[in-house]
Amino acid sequence: MTTPGAVVGAGVTLRPIRDGIIIGTAVVLALLTLYAVFIDQGALLAPLLGKLSFDSNFVHEFAHDARHVAGAPCH
């Protein structure tokens, strides 16, 4: 027989782990987005597109205006 305290205790111990995973994932995605918008010059898509990624600069061109609006130089 389980008691209500045991169920609550189990939920309380798992919640910080879940919250840590969610926060960690959000931080990684935010850093990846900042890298893609402000720094990337073709290296992000290079594993998929090869040399075409550096020649066409798809990510750079997609985020070009956002870089200037944010005050970041890109040339």
mmCIF file of the N, C-alpha and C atoms, coordinates in Angstrom:
data_MODEL
# 
_entry.id   MODEL 
# 
loop_
_atom_site.group_PDB 
_atom_site.id 
_atom_site.type_symbol 
_atom_site.label_atom_id 
_atom_site.label_alt_id 
_atom_site.label_comp_id 
_atom_site.label_asym_id 
_atom_site.label_entity_id 
_atom_site.label_seq_id 
_atom_site.pdbx_PDB_ins_code 
_atom_site.Cartn_x 
_atom_site.Cartn_y 
_atom_site.Cartn_z 
_atom_site.occupancy 
_atom_site.B_iso_or_equiv 
_atom_site.pdbx_formal_charge 
_atom_site.auth_seq_id 
_atom_site.auth_comp_id 
_atom_site.auth_asym_id 
_atom_site.auth_atom_id 
_atom_site.pdbx_PDB_model_num 
ATOM 1   N N  . MET A 1 1  ? 0.837  -1.177 0.000   1.00 0.00 ? 1  MET A N  1 
ATOM 2   C CA . MET A 1 1  ? 0.000  0.000  0.000   1.00 0.00 ? 1  MET A CA 1 
ATOM 3   C C  . MET A 1 1  ? 0.883  1.242  0.000   1.00 0.00 ? 1  MET A C  1 
ATOM 4   N N  . THR A 1 2  ? 0.576  2.150  -0.859  1.00 0.00 ? 2  THR A N  1 
ATOM 5   C CA . THR A 1 2  ? 1.367  3.379  -0.913  1.00 0.00 ? 2  THR A CA 1 
ATOM 6   C C  . THR A 1 2  ? 0.651  4.484  -0.165  1.00 0.00 ? 2  THR A C  1 
ATOM 7   N N  . THR A 1 3  ? 1.430  5.365  0.359   1.00 0.00 ? 3  THR A N  1 
ATOM 8   C CA . THR A 1 3  ? 0.853  6.513  1.057   1.00 0.00 ? 3  THR A CA 1 
ATOM 9   C C  . THR A 1 3  ? 0.960  7.736  0.169   1.00 0.00 ? 3  THR A C  1 
ATOM 10  N N  . PRO A 1 4  ? 0.065  8.709  0.345   1.00 0.00 ? 4  PRO A N  1 
ATOM 11  C CA . PRO A 1 4  ? 0.146  9.923  -0.479  1.00 0.00 ? 4  PRO A CA 1 
ATOM 12  C C  . PRO A 1 4  ? 1.494  10.629 -0.354  1.00 0.00 ? 4  PRO A C  1 
ATOM 13  N N  . GLY A 1 5  ? 2.111  10.551 0.816   1.00 0.00 ? 5  GLY A N  1 
ATOM 14  C CA . GLY A 1 5  ? 3.414  11.190 0.999   1.00 0.00 ? 5  GLY A CA 1 
ATOM 15  C C  . GLY A 1 5  ? 4.491  10.583 0.114   1.00 0.00 ? 5  GLY A C  1 
ATOM 16  N N  . ALA A 1 6  ? 4.418  9.255  -0.107  1.00 0.00 ? 6  ALA A N  1 
ATOM 17  C CA . ALA A 1 6  ? 5.411  8.585  -0.946  1.00 0.00 ? 6  ALA A CA 1 
ATOM 18  C C  . ALA A 1 6  ? 5.272  9.022  -2.397  1.00 0.00 ? 6  ALA A C  1 
ATOM 19  N N  . VAL A 1 7  ? 4.063  9.176  -2.858  1.00 0.00 ? 7  VAL A N  1 
ATOM 20  C CA . VAL A 1 7  ? 3.837  9.609  -4.236  1.00 0.00 ? 7  VAL A CA 1 
ATOM 21  C C  . VAL A 1 7  ? 4.329  11.036 -4.424  1.00 0.00 ? 7  VAL A C  1 
ATOM 22  N N  . VAL A 1 8  ? 3.997  11.905 -3.483  1.00 0.00 ? 8  VAL A N  1 
ATOM 23  C CA . VAL A 1 8  ? 4.445  13.293 -3.576  1.00 0.00 ? 8  VAL A CA 1 
ATOM 24  C C  . VAL A 1 8  ? 5.961  13.356 -3.497  1.00 0.00 ? 8  VAL A C  1 
ATOM 25  N N  . GLY A 1 9  ? 6.556  12.568 -2.616  1.00 0.00 ? 9  GLY A N  1 
ATOM 26  C CA . GLY A 1 9  ? 8.008  12.558 -2.480  1.00 0.00 ? 9  GLY A CA 1 
ATOM 27  C C  . GLY A 1 9  ? 8.697  12.146 -3.767  1.00 0.00 ? 9  GLY A C  1 
ATOM 28  N N  . ALA A 1 10 ? 8.136  11.167 -4.463  1.00 0.00 ? 10 ALA A N  1 
ATOM 29  C CA . ALA A 1 10 ? 8.732  10.723 -5.728  1.00 0.00 ? 10 ALA A CA 1 
ATOM 30  C C  . ALA A 1 10 ? 8.635  11.820 -6.779  1.00 0.00 ? 10 ALA A C  1 
ATOM 31  N N  . GLY A 1 11 ? 7.507  12.531 -6.820  1.00 0.00 ? 11 GLY A N  1 
ATOM 32  C CA . GLY A 1 11 ? 7.338  13.613 -7.791  1.00 0.00 ? 11 GLY A CA 1 
ATOM 33  C C  . GLY A 1 11 ? 8.259  14.784 -7.513  1.00 0.00 ? 11 GLY A C  1 
ATOM 34  N N  . VAL A 1 12 ? 8.491  15.058 -6.242  1.00 0.00 ? 12 VAL A N  1 
ATOM 35  C CA . VAL A 1 12 ? 9.342  16.185 -5.875  1.00 0.00 ? 12 VAL A CA 1 
ATOM 36  C C  . VAL A 1 12 ? 10.787 15.921 -6.264  1.00 0.00 ? 12 VAL A C  1 
ATOM 37  N N  . THR A 1 13 ? 11.250 14.697 -6.160  1.00 0.00 ? 13 THR A N  1 
ATOM 38  C CA . THR A 1 13 ? 12.640 14.415 -6.493  1.00 0.00 ? 13 THR A CA 1 
ATOM 39  C C  . THR A 1 13 ? 12.881 14.431 -7.998  1.00 0.00 ? 13 THR A C  1 
ATOM 40  N N  . LEU A 1 14 ? 11.869 14.122 -8.793  1.00 0.00 ? 14 LEU A N  1 
ATOM 41  C CA . LEU A 1 14 ? 12.048 14.109 -10.240 1.00 0.00 ? 14 LEU A CA 1 
ATOM 42  C C  . LEU A 1 14 ? 11.885 15.490 -10.863 1.00 0.00 ? 14 LEU A C  1 
ATOM 43  N N  . ARG A 1 15 ? 11.152 16.364 -10.227 1.00 0.00 ? 15 ARG A N  1 
ATOM 44  C CA . ARG A 1 15 ? 10.887 17.670 -10.818 1.00 0.00 ? 15 ARG A CA 1 
ATOM 45  C C  . ARG A 1 15 ? 12.157 18.497 -11.044 1.00 0.00 ? 15 ARG A C  1 
ATOM 46  N N  . PRO A 1 16 ? 13.083 18.589 -10.088 1.00 0.00 ? 16 PRO A N  1 
ATOM 47  C CA . PRO A 1 16 ? 14.305 19.353 -10.361 1.00 0.00 ? 16 PRO A CA 1 
ATOM 48  C C  . PRO A 1 16 ? 15.119 18.781 -11.514 1.00 0.00 ? 16 PRO A C  1 
ATOM 49  N N  . ILE A 1 17 ? 15.111 17.467 -11.662 1.00 0.00 ? 17 ILE A N  1 
ATOM 50  C CA . ILE A 1 17 ? 15.843 16.854 -12.776 1.00 0.00 ? 17 ILE A CA 1 
ATOM 51  C C  . ILE A 1 17 ? 15.204 17.253 -14.096 1.00 0.00 ? 17 ILE A C  1 
ATOM 52  N N  . ARG A 1 18 ? 13.872 17.157 -14.170 1.00 0.00 ? 18 ARG A N  1 
ATOM 53  C CA . ARG A 1 18 ? 13.150 17.533 -15.389 1.00 0.00 ? 18 ARG A CA 1 
ATOM 54  C C  . ARG A 1 18 ? 13.359 19.011 -15.700 1.00 0.00 ? 18 ARG A C  1 
ATOM 55  N N  . ASP A 1 19 ? 13.257 19.857 -14.671 1.00 0.00 ? 19 ASP A N  1 
ATOM 56  C CA . ASP A 1 19 ? 13.453 21.287 -14.885 1.00 0.00 ? 19 ASP A CA 1 
ATOM 57  C C  . ASP A 1 19 ? 14.870 21.590 -15.352 1.00 0.00 ? 19 ASP A C  1 
ATOM 58  N N  . GLY A 1 20 ? 15.845 20.879 -14.808 1.00 0.00 ? 20 GLY A N  1 
ATOM 59  C CA . GLY A 1 20 ? 17.226 21.069 -15.234 1.00 0.00 ? 20 GLY A CA 1 
ATOM 60  C C  . GLY A 1 20 ? 17.434 20.688 -16.687 1.00 0.00 ? 20 GLY A C  1 
ATOM 61  N N  . ILE A 1 21 ? 16.789 19.608 -17.106 1.00 0.00 ? 21 ILE A N  1 
ATOM 62  C CA . ILE A 1 21 ? 16.900 19.184 -18.504 1.00 0.00 ? 21 ILE A CA 1 
ATOM 63  C C  . ILE A 1 21 ? 16.249 20.210 -19.425 1.00 0.00 ? 21 ILE A C  1 
ATOM 64  N N  . ILE A 1 22 ? 15.086 20.720 -19.036 1.00 0.00 ? 22 ILE A N  1 
ATOM 65  C CA . ILE A 1 22 ? 14.396 21.724 -19.854 1.00 0.00 ? 22 ILE A CA 1 
ATOM 66  C C  . ILE A 1 22 ? 15.224 22.998 -19.946 1.00 0.00 ? 22 ILE A C  1 
ATOM 67  N N  . ILE A 1 23 ? 15.750 23.462 -18.836 1.00 0.00 ? 23 ILE A N  1 
ATOM 68  C CA . ILE A 1 23 ? 16.562 24.681 -18.841 1.00 0.00 ? 23 ILE A CA 1 
ATOM 69  C C  . ILE A 1 23 ? 17.844 24.475 -19.640 1.00 0.00 ? 23 ILE A C  1 
ATOM 70  N N  . GLY A 1 24 ? 18.487 23.337 -19.465 1.00 0.00 ? 24 GLY A N  1 
ATOM 71  C CA . GLY A 1 24 ? 19.704 23.047 -20.222 1.00 0.00 ? 24 GLY A CA 1 
ATOM 72  C C  . GLY A 1 24 ? 19.456 23.011 -21.719 1.00 0.00 ? 24 GLY A C  1 
ATOM 73  N N  . THR A 1 25 ? 18.351 22.392 -22.120 1.00 0.00 ? 25 THR A N  1 
ATOM 74  C CA . THR A 1 25 ? 17.994 22.341 -23.538 1.00 0.00 ? 25 THR A CA 1 
ATOM 75  C C  . THR A 1 25 ? 17.713 23.733 -24.081 1.00 0.00 ? 25 THR A C  1 
ATOM 76  N N  . ALA A 1 26 ? 17.000 24.551 -23.312 1.00 0.00 ? 26 ALA A N  1 
ATOM 77  C CA . ALA A 1 26 ? 16.696 25.918 -23.744 1.00 0.00 ? 26 ALA A CA 1 
ATOM 78  C C  . ALA A 1 26 ? 17.970 26.746 -23.899 1.00 0.00 ? 26 ALA A C  1 
ATOM 79  N N  . VAL A 1 27 ? 18.912 26.584 -22.980 1.00 0.00 ? 27 VAL A N  1 
ATOM 80  C CA . VAL A 1 27 ? 20.174 27.326 -23.061 1.00 0.00 ? 27 VAL A CA 1 
ATOM 81  C C  . VAL A 1 27 ? 20.971 26.897 -24.287 1.00 0.00 ? 27 VAL A C  1 
ATOM 82  N N  . VAL A 1 28 ? 21.041 25.600 -24.545 1.00 0.00 ? 28 VAL A N  1 
ATOM 83  C CA . VAL A 1 28 ? 21.778 25.107 -25.715 1.00 0.00 ? 28 VAL A CA 1 
ATOM 84  C C  . VAL A 1 28 ? 21.146 25.624 -27.005 1.00 0.00 ? 28 VAL A C  1 
ATOM 85  N N  . LEU A 1 29 ? 19.825 25.584 -27.101 1.00 0.00 ? 29 LEU A N  1 
ATOM 86  C CA . LEU A 1 29 ? 19.146 26.092 -28.300 1.00 0.00 ? 29 LEU A CA 1 
ATOM 87  C C  . LEU A 1 29 ? 19.339 27.595 -28.466 1.00 0.00 ? 29 LEU A C  1 
ATOM 88  N N  . ALA A 1 30 ? 19.314 28.339 -27.364 1.00 0.00 ? 30 ALA A N  1 
ATOM 89  C CA . ALA A 1 30 ? 19.539 29.785 -27.438 1.00 0.00 ? 30 ALA A CA 1 
ATOM 90  C C  . ALA A 1 30 ? 20.959 30.093 -27.909 1.00 0.00 ? 30 ALA A C  1 
ATOM 91  N N  . LEU A 1 31 ? 21.945 29.375 -27.388 1.00 0.00 ? 31 LEU A N  1 
ATOM 92  C CA . LEU A 1 31 ? 23.327 29.602 -27.814 1.00 0.00 ? 31 LEU A CA 1 
ATOM 93  C C  . LEU A 1 31 ? 23.536 29.214 -29.273 1.00 0.00 ? 31 LEU A C  1 
ATOM 94  N N  . LEU A 1 32 ? 22.919 28.135 -29.704 1.00 0.00 ? 32 LEU A N  1 
ATOM 95  C CA . LEU A 1 32 ? 23.008 27.722 -31.100 1.00 0.00 ? 32 LEU A CA 1 
ATOM 96  C C  . LEU A 1 32 ? 22.369 28.767 -32.019 1.00 0.00 ? 32 LEU A C  1 
ATOM 97  N N  . THR A 1 33 ? 21.248 29.328 -31.604 1.00 0.00 ? 33 THR A N  1 
ATOM 98  C CA . THR A 1 33 ? 20.595 30.377 -32.388 1.00 0.00 ? 33 THR A CA 1 
ATOM 99  C C  . THR A 1 33 ? 21.462 31.625 -32.460 1.00 0.00 ? 33 THR A C  1 
ATOM 100 N N  . LEU A 1 34 ? 22.041 32.033 -31.341 1.00 0.00 ? 34 LEU A N  1 
ATOM 101 C CA . LEU A 1 34 ? 22.927 33.202 -31.351 1.00 0.00 ? 34 LEU A CA 1 
ATOM 102 C C  . LEU A 1 34 ? 24.137 32.965 -32.244 1.00 0.00 ? 34 LEU A C  1 
ATOM 103 N N  . TYR A 1 35 ? 24.695 31.766 -32.198 1.00 0.00 ? 35 TYR A N  1 
ATOM 104 C CA . TYR A 1 35 ? 25.820 31.438 -33.070 1.00 0.00 ? 35 TYR A CA 1 
ATOM 105 C C  . TYR A 1 35 ? 25.403 31.530 -34.536 1.00 0.00 ? 35 TYR A C  1 
ATOM 106 N N  . ALA A 1 36 ? 24.252 30.957 -34.855 1.00 0.00 ? 36 ALA A N  1 
ATOM 107 C CA . ALA A 1 36 ? 23.788 30.937 -36.243 1.00 0.00 ? 36 ALA A CA 1 
ATOM 108 C C  . ALA A 1 36 ? 23.533 32.345 -36.761 1.00 0.00 ? 36 ALA A C  1 
ATOM 109 N N  . VAL A 1 37 ? 22.972 33.211 -35.939 1.00 0.00 ? 37 VAL A N  1 
ATOM 110 C CA . VAL A 1 37 ? 22.623 34.560 -36.394 1.00 0.00 ? 37 VAL A CA 1 
ATOM 111 C C  . VAL A 1 37 ? 23.840 35.471 -36.438 1.00 0.00 ? 37 VAL A C  1 
ATOM 112 N N  . PHE A 1 38 ? 24.707 35.417 -35.447 1.00 0.00 ? 38 PHE A N  1 
ATOM 113 C CA . PHE A 1 38 ? 25.769 36.413 -35.342 1.00 0.00 ? 38 PHE A CA 1 
ATOM 114 C C  . PHE A 1 38 ? 27.151 35.964 -35.807 1.00 0.00 ? 38 PHE A C  1 
ATOM 115 N N  . ILE A 1 39 ? 27.441 34.684 -35.836 1.00 0.00 ? 39 ILE A N  1 
ATOM 116 C CA . ILE A 1 39 ? 28.814 34.258 -36.108 1.00 0.00 ? 39 ILE A CA 1 
ATOM 117 C C  . ILE A 1 39 ? 28.949 33.409 -37.360 1.00 0.00 ? 39 ILE A C  1 
ATOM 118 N N  . ASP A 1 40 ? 27.986 32.548 -37.630 1.00 0.00 ? 40 ASP A N  1 
ATOM 119 C CA . ASP A 1 40 ? 28.137 31.549 -38.687 1.00 0.00 ? 40 ASP A CA 1 
ATOM 120 C C  . ASP A 1 40 ? 28.370 32.175 -40.057 1.00 0.00 ? 40 ASP A C  1 
ATOM 121 N N  . GLN A 1 41 ? 29.352 31.635 -40.776 1.00 0.00 ? 41 GLN A N  1 
ATOM 122 C CA . GLN A 1 41 ? 29.654 32.064 -42.143 1.00 0.00 ? 41 GLN A CA 1 
ATOM 123 C C  . GLN A 1 41 ? 29.625 30.867 -43.088 1.00 0.00 ? 41 GLN A C  1 
ATOM 124 N N  . GLY A 1 42 ? 28.820 29.869 -42.767 1.00 0.00 ? 42 GLY A N  1 
ATOM 125 C CA . GLY A 1 42 ? 28.698 28.700 -43.622 1.00 0.00 ? 42 GLY A CA 1 
ATOM 126 C C  . GLY A 1 42 ? 29.060 27.393 -42.950 1.00 0.00 ? 42 GLY A C  1 
ATOM 127 N N  . ALA A 1 43 ? 29.736 27.445 -41.816 1.00 0.00 ? 43 ALA A N  1 
ATOM 128 C CA . ALA A 1 43 ? 30.194 26.216 -41.159 1.00 0.00 ? 43 ALA A CA 1 
ATOM 129 C C  . ALA A 1 43 ? 29.049 25.397 -40.570 1.00 0.00 ? 43 ALA A C  1 
ATOM 130 N N  . LEU A 1 44 ? 27.949 26.034 -40.232 1.00 0.00 ? 44 LEU A N  1 
ATOM 131 C CA . LEU A 1 44 ? 26.839 25.327 -39.600 1.00 0.00 ? 44 LEU A CA 1 
ATOM 132 C C  . LEU A 1 44 ? 26.208 24.295 -40.530 1.00 0.00 ? 44 LEU A C  1 
ATOM 133 N N  . LEU A 1 45 ? 26.077 24.631 -41.796 1.00 0.00 ? 45 LEU A N  1 
ATOM 134 C CA . LEU A 1 45 ? 25.468 23.709 -42.757 1.00 0.00 ? 45 LEU A CA 1 
ATOM 135 C C  . LEU A 1 45 ? 26.494 22.916 -43.562 1.00 0.00 ? 45 LEU A C  1 
ATOM 136 N N  . ALA A 1 46 ? 27.776 23.122 -43.307 1.00 0.00 ? 46 ALA A N  1 
ATOM 137 C CA . ALA A 1 46 ? 28.823 22.441 -44.070 1.00 0.00 ? 46 ALA A CA 1 
ATOM 138 C C  . ALA A 1 46 ? 28.728 20.914 -44.010 1.00 0.00 ? 46 ALA A C  1 
ATOM 139 N N  . PRO A 1 47 ? 28.395 20.305 -42.872 1.00 0.00 ? 47 PRO A N  1 
ATOM 140 C CA . PRO A 1 47 ? 28.271 18.840 -42.884 1.00 0.00 ? 47 PRO A CA 1 
ATOM 141 C C  . PRO A 1 47 ? 27.170 18.336 -43.824 1.00 0.00 ? 47 PRO A C  1 
ATOM 142 N N  . LEU A 1 48 ? 26.159 19.152 -44.061 1.00 0.00 ? 48 LEU A N  1 
ATOM 143 C CA . LEU A 1 48 ? 25.063 18.741 -44.941 1.00 0.00 ? 48 LEU A CA 1 
ATOM 144 C C  . LEU A 1 48 ? 25.294 19.131 -46.395 1.00 0.00 ? 48 LEU A C  1 
ATOM 145 N N  . LEU A 1 49 ? 25.822 20.341 -46.621 1.00 0.00 ? 49 LEU A N  1 
ATOM 146 C CA . LEU A 1 49 ? 25.915 20.872 -47.982 1.00 0.00 ? 49 LEU A CA 1 
ATOM 147 C C  . LEU A 1 49 ? 27.327 20.912 -48.551 1.00 0.00 ? 49 LEU A C  1 
ATOM 148 N N  . GLY A 1 50 ? 28.326 20.698 -47.716 1.00 0.00 ? 50 GLY A N  1 
ATOM 149 C CA . GLY A 1 50 ? 29.705 20.730 -48.188 1.00 0.00 ? 50 GLY A CA 1 
ATOM 150 C C  . GLY A 1 50 ? 30.137 22.128 -48.603 1.00 0.00 ? 50 GLY A C  1 
ATOM 151 N N  . LYS A 1 51 ? 30.887 22.235 -49.702 1.00 0.00 ? 51 LYS A N  1 
ATOM 152 C CA . LYS A 1 51 ? 31.435 23.514 -50.159 1.00 0.00 ? 51 LYS A CA 1 
ATOM 153 C C  . LYS A 1 51 ? 30.334 24.507 -50.536 1.00 0.00 ? 51 LYS A C  1 
ATOM 154 N N  . LEU A 1 52 ? 29.197 24.031 -50.976 1.00 0.00 ? 52 LEU A N  1 
ATOM 155 C CA . LEU A 1 52 ? 28.083 24.907 -51.335 1.00 0.00 ? 52 LEU A CA 1 
ATOM 156 C C  . LEU A 1 52 ? 27.660 25.778 -50.154 1.00 0.00 ? 52 LEU A C  1 
ATOM 157 N N  . SER A 1 53 ? 27.798 25.253 -48.955 1.00 0.00 ? 53 SER A N  1 
ATOM 158 C CA . SER A 1 53 ? 27.434 26.007 -47.762 1.00 0.00 ? 53 SER A CA 1 
ATOM 159 C C  . SER A 1 53 ? 28.283 27.265 -47.624 1.00 0.00 ? 53 SER A C  1 
ATOM 160 N N  . PHE A 1 54 ? 29.585 27.173 -47.922 1.00 0.00 ? 54 PHE A N  1 
ATOM 161 C CA . PHE A 1 54 ? 30.465 28.333 -47.814 1.00 0.00 ? 54 PHE A CA 1 
ATOM 162 C C  . PHE A 1 54 ? 30.287 29.277 -48.997 1.00 0.00 ? 54 PHE A C  1 
ATOM 163 N N  . ASP A 1 55 ? 30.001 28.734 -50.168 1.00 0.00 ? 55 ASP A N  1 
ATOM 164 C CA . ASP A 1 55 ? 29.834 29.570 -51.356 1.00 0.00 ? 55 ASP A CA 1 
ATOM 165 C C  . ASP A 1 55 ? 28.542 30.379 -51.309 1.00 0.00 ? 55 ASP A C  1 
ATOM 166 N N  . SER A 1 56 ? 27.465 29.761 -50.873 1.00 0.00 ? 56 SER A N  1 
ATOM 167 C CA . SER A 1 56 ? 26.162 30.428 -50.892 1.00 0.00 ? 56 SER A CA 1 
ATOM 168 C C  . SER A 1 56 ? 25.828 31.134 -49.581 1.00 0.00 ? 56 SER A C  1 
ATOM 169 N N  . ASN A 1 57 ? 26.433 30.727 -48.469 1.00 0.00 ? 57 ASN A N  1 
ATOM 170 C CA . ASN A 1 57 ? 26.190 31.344 -47.161 1.00 0.00 ? 57 ASN A CA 1 
ATOM 171 C C  . ASN A 1 57 ? 24.703 31.462 -46.839 1.00 0.00 ? 57 ASN A C  1 
ATOM 172 N N  . PHE A 1 58 ? 23.980 30.358 -46.893 1.00 0.00 ? 58 PHE A N  1 
ATOM 173 C CA . PHE A 1 58 ? 22.536 30.376 -46.683 1.00 0.00 ? 58 PHE A CA 1 
ATOM 174 C C  . PHE A 1 58 ? 22.143 30.977 -45.336 1.00 0.00 ? 58 PHE A C  1 
ATOM 175 N N  . VAL A 1 59 ? 22.789 30.545 -44.254 1.00 0.00 ? 59 VAL A N  1 
ATOM 176 C CA . VAL A 1 59 ? 22.435 31.042 -42.926 1.00 0.00 ? 59 VAL A CA 1 
ATOM 177 C C  . VAL A 1 59 ? 22.784 32.517 -42.814 1.00 0.00 ? 59 VAL A C  1 
ATOM 178 N N  . HIS A 1 60 ? 23.929 32.922 -43.348 1.00 0.00 ? 60 HIS A N  1 
ATOM 179 C CA . HIS A 1 60 ? 24.337 34.325 -43.304 1.00 0.00 ? 60 HIS A CA 1 
ATOM 180 C C  . HIS A 1 60 ? 23.319 35.206 -44.026 1.00 0.00 ? 60 HIS A C  1 
ATOM 181 N N  . GLU A 1 61 ? 22.925 34.810 -45.194 1.00 0.00 ? 61 GLU A N  1 
ATOM 182 C CA . GLU A 1 61 ? 21.971 35.617 -45.959 1.00 0.00 ? 61 GLU A CA 1 
ATOM 183 C C  . GLU A 1 61 ? 20.595 35.633 -45.304 1.00 0.00 ? 61 GLU A C  1 
ATOM 184 N N  . PHE A 1 62 ? 20.196 34.521 -44.696 1.00 0.00 ? 62 PHE A N  1 
ATOM 185 C CA . PHE A 1 62 ? 18.902 34.468 -44.028 1.00 0.00 ? 62 PHE A CA 1 
ATOM 186 C C  . PHE A 1 62 ? 18.866 35.412 -42.829 1.00 0.00 ? 62 PHE A C  1 
ATOM 187 N N  . ALA A 1 63 ? 19.968 35.512 -42.086 1.00 0.00 ? 63 ALA A N  1 
ATOM 188 C CA . ALA A 1 63 ? 20.016 36.330 -40.872 1.00 0.00 ? 63 ALA A CA 1 
ATOM 189 C C  . ALA A 1 63 ? 20.684 37.680 -41.100 1.00 0.00 ? 63 ALA A C  1 
ATOM 190 N N  . HIS A 1 64 ? 20.969 38.047 -42.332 1.00 0.00 ? 64 HIS A N  1 
ATOM 191 C CA . HIS A 1 64 ? 21.733 39.250 -42.642 1.00 0.00 ? 64 HIS A CA 1 
ATOM 192 C C  . HIS A 1 64 ? 21.098 40.516 -42.082 1.00 0.00 ? 64 HIS A C  1 
ATOM 193 N N  . ASP A 1 65 ? 19.831 40.743 -42.358 1.00 0.00 ? 65 ASP A N  1 
ATOM 194 C CA . ASP A 1 65 ? 19.173 41.958 -41.879 1.00 0.00 ? 65 ASP A CA 1 
ATOM 195 C C  . ASP A 1 65 ? 19.030 41.959 -40.361 1.00 0.00 ? 65 ASP A C  1 
ATOM 196 N N  . ALA A 1 66 ? 18.796 40.792 -39.778 1.00 0.00 ? 66 ALA A N  1 
ATOM 197 C CA . ALA A 1 66 ? 18.689 40.713 -38.318 1.00 0.00 ? 66 ALA A CA 1 
ATOM 198 C C  . ALA A 1 66 ? 20.008 41.094 -37.660 1.00 0.00 ? 66 ALA A C  1 
ATOM 199 N N  . ARG A 1 67 ? 21.117 40.752 -38.282 1.00 0.00 ? 67 ARG A N  1 
ATOM 200 C CA . ARG A 1 67 ? 22.427 41.141 -37.736 1.00 0.00 ? 67 ARG A CA 1 
ATOM 201 C C  . ARG A 1 67 ? 22.567 42.656 -37.703 1.00 0.00 ? 67 ARG A C  1 
ATOM 202 N N  . HIS A 1 68 ? 22.182 43.309 -38.784 1.00 0.00 ? 68 HIS A N  1 
ATOM 203 C CA . HIS A 1 68 ? 22.312 44.764 -38.834 1.00 0.00 ? 68 HIS A CA 1 
ATOM 204 C C  . HIS A 1 68 ? 21.341 45.449 -37.874 1.00 0.00 ? 68 HIS A C  1 
ATOM 205 N N  . VAL A 1 69 ? 20.129 44.945 -37.755 1.00 0.00 ? 69 VAL A N  1 
ATOM 206 C CA . VAL A 1 69 ? 19.159 45.523 -36.825 1.00 0.00 ? 69 VAL A CA 1 
ATOM 207 C C  . VAL A 1 69 ? 19.669 45.400 -35.392 1.00 0.00 ? 69 VAL A C  1 
ATOM 208 N N  . ALA A 1 70 ? 20.329 44.303 -35.077 1.00 0.00 ? 70 ALA A N  1 
ATOM 209 C CA . ALA A 1 70 ? 20.868 44.092 -33.733 1.00 0.00 ? 70 ALA A CA 1 
ATOM 210 C C  . ALA A 1 70 ? 22.173 44.854 -33.510 1.00 0.00 ? 70 ALA A C  1 
ATOM 211 N N  . GLY A 1 71 ? 22.692 45.488 -34.543 1.00 0.00 ? 71 GLY A N  1 
ATOM 212 C CA . GLY A 1 71 ? 23.913 46.267 -34.405 1.00 0.00 ? 71 GLY A CA 1 
ATOM 213 C C  . GLY A 1 71 ? 25.182 45.455 -34.527 1.00 0.00 ? 71 GLY A C  1 
ATOM 214 N N  . ALA A 1 72 ? 25.092 44.252 -35.042 1.00 0.00 ? 72 ALA A N  1 
ATOM 215 C CA . ALA A 1 72 ? 26.271 43.400 -35.192 1.00 0.00 ? 72 ALA A CA 1 
ATOM 216 C C  . ALA A 1 72 ? 26.816 43.523 -36.610 1.00 0.00 ? 72 ALA A C  1 
ATOM 217 N N  . PRO A 1 73 ? 28.104 43.807 -36.747 1.00 0.00 ? 73 PRO A N  1 
ATOM 218 C CA . PRO A 1 73 ? 28.679 43.867 -38.094 1.00 0.00 ? 73 PRO A CA 1 
ATOM 219 C C  . PRO A 1 73 ? 28.813 42.463 -38.672 1.00 0.00 ? 73 PRO A C  1 
ATOM 220 N N  . CYS A 1 74 ? 28.686 42.365 -39.969 1.00 0.00 ? 74 CYS A N  1 
ATOM 221 C CA . CYS A 1 74 ? 28.817 41.038 -40.575 1.00 0.00 ? 74 CYS A CA 1 
ATOM 222 C C  . CYS A 1 74 ? 29.719 41.067 -41.803 1.00 0.00 ? 74 CYS A C  1 
ATOM 223 N N  . HIS A 1 75 ? 30.348 42.174 -42.088 1.00 0.00 ? 75 HIS A N  1 
ATOM 224 C CA . HIS A 1 75 ? 31.252 42.244 -43.246 1.00 0.00 ? 75 HIS A CA 1 
ATOM 225 C C  . HIS A 1 75 ? 32.635 42.667 -42.784 1.00 0.00 ? 75 HIS A C  1 
# 
